[in-house]
């Protein structure tokens, strides 16, 4: 589950609420310390696809400050290259 424009590294955690009211919380920030993004993305995608009929909802918490910081730095870099004399 690599978002089109959103790497897994910006996810803090994902909570999957099952129809039997059991909540599975996957701490992605913790997992990123020992696994790479593609491994985590494949696991999440596989888990959601295999248990689709059992899932009531999926909640994702994003690391907004890190995302904002990266977007601002990349925007500044692009602007500097664009208007470079």
DODREN-115806 format. One line per 8 residues: number of its first residue (from 0); their letters; for each residue x, y, z of N, C-alpha, C. Coordinates in steps of 0.02 Angstrom, whole numbers. Atoms other than C-alpha are relative to their C-alpha. Example, Ala and Ser with C-alpha at 12.3 -4.5 7.8 and 13.67 -1.06 7.14 Angstrom:
<kollos>
0 = AS = 45/-59/0/615/-225/390/45/60/0 | -42/-59/-3/684/-53/357/-39/55/37
</kollos>
This chain:
<kollos>
0 = XXXXXXXX = 42/-59/0/0/0/0/44/62/0 | -39/-61/7/113/136/-63/-47/49/-35 | 46/-48/28/3/286/-93/31/31/-62 | -26/-29/62/19/369/-262/51/55/15 | -44/-56/-16/98/524/-186/16/4/74 | -9/-1/-73/114/474/-3/36/-63/23 | -36/59/-24/252/356/56/-24/-23/69 | 21/30/-64/216/240/203/35/34/59
8 = XXXXXXXX = -37/-31/-55/347/334/306/-38/57/33 | 40/-54/-30/219/472/337/-58/-26/43 | 51/29/-43/99/351/424/29/-13/69 | -21/16/-68/115/343/613/-27/-68/21 | 30/64/-15/-7/201/636/-63/-9/-44 | 63/16/34/-155/114/557/-41/-44/47 | 46/40/-41/-305/46/652/-53/-30/-45 | 51/36/39/-415/-85/574/-53/-25/48
16 = XXXXXXXX = 57/20/-42/-585/-105/656/-38/-54/-38 | 35/56/31/-661/-274/619/-75/2/17 | 73/1/-11/-848/-309/610/-19/-30/67 | 14/27/-67/-837/-406/774/26/46/56 | -22/-54/-45/-776/-243/857/69/-11/30 | -70/7/-20/-595/-301/876/40/50/-41 | -42/-50/33/-469/-164/836/72/-25/-2 | -69/19/9/-299/-207/765/39/65/-14
24 = XXXXXXXX = -40/-61/9/-171/-67/784/70/-21/-22 | -66/15/27/-14/-76/679/41/64/4 | -42/-58/-13/120/46/740/54/5/-54 | -46/-4/57/207/94/578/64/37/18 | -60/-37/-21/326/220/657/50/-46/34 | -43/48/-34/395/80/766/28/-51/-49 | -20/51/49/401/-46/623/52/27/-49 | -48/-29/46/498/75/512/72/-3/25
32 = XXXXXXXX = -67/5/-29/645/58/631/33/-67/-17 | -28/66/14/666/-126/586/-19/-28/-69 | 21/23/66/578/-146/417/0/58/-49 | 2/-54/50/582/-50/254/-72/15/-21 | 67/-23/19/434/43/180/-37/-50/-45 | 34/45/46/399/-81/42/-25/-63/35 | 21/59/-39/390/-228/165/-64/16/38 | 59/-21/-38/265/-133/273/-59/10/-47
40 = XXXXXXXX = 54/-13/48/163/-78/122/-29/-66/-26 | 24/65/24/153/-257/56/-41/-36/53 | 36/32/-55/100/-322/227/-69/31/9 | 65/-34/-9/-37/-191/246/-48/-15/-57 | 42/14/59/-102/-217/70/-27/-72/3 | 20/71/-4/-105/-406/91/-51/-11/56 | 45/8/-57/-189/-395/262/-69/27/-15 | 64/-31/16/-325/-278/201/-37/-40/-55
48 = XXXXXXXX = 32/39/54/-357/-378/42/-26/-68/25 | 20/66/-24/-365/-545/133/-59/3/50 | 52/-6/-52/-481/-481/270/-53/52/-17 | 45/-52/21/-585/-360/168/-71/-8/26 | 70/11/-20/-753/-439/211/-9/5/76 | 3/-3/-73/-711/-438/398/10/71/27 | -19/-67/-22/-659/-254/404/-60/47/-1 | 53/-50/-7/-781/-122/465/26/69/-21
56 = XXXXXXXX = -30/-64/18/-664/29/449/76/-3/9 | -72/-6/-5/-482/79/430/15/73/15 | -18/-68/-20/-410/231/518/76/7/-5 | -72/-12/8/-240/303/471/18/66/31 | -25/-62/-31/-144/431/572/65/19/-35 | -58/-23/37/-19/532/471/43/47/43 | -48/-45/-33/137/623/532/0/66/-40 | 10/-62/37/78/793/470/60/47/4
64 = XXXXXXXX = -58/-45/-2/227/895/536/58/-23/-45 | -53/25/43/352/782/445/-19/9/-74 | 24/-8/68/247/786/287/5/73/-22 | -1/-71/15/231/975/294/72/24/-10 | -70/-19/4/418/996/324/31/-22/-66 | -28/26/62/465/885/177/-29/36/-61 | 31/-36/56/340/971/62/28/70/-7 | -27/-68/2/405/1143/109/72/0/-26
72 = XXXXXXXX = -70/2/23/587/1093/83/4/-17/-74 | 0/18/71/549/1012/-86/-26/57/-42 | 26/-58/36/447/1163/-140/54/54/-6 | -54/-50/1/590/1279/-93/54/-19/-49 | -52/24/46/713/1172/-190/-22/8/-72 | 27/-7/68/602/1170/-345/-2/74/-20 | 3/-71/14/574/1358/-334/70/29/-13 | -68/-25/8/760/1390/-315/28/-21/-68
80 = XXXXX = -23/23/66/797/1285/-471/-36/36/-56 | 41/-32/52/657/1366/-570/22/71/-12 | -16/-70/7/707/1545/-536/75/16/7 | -72/-8/-4/895/1518/-535/25/39/-61 | -26/-41/56/989/1646/-639/68/-24/-21
</kollos>
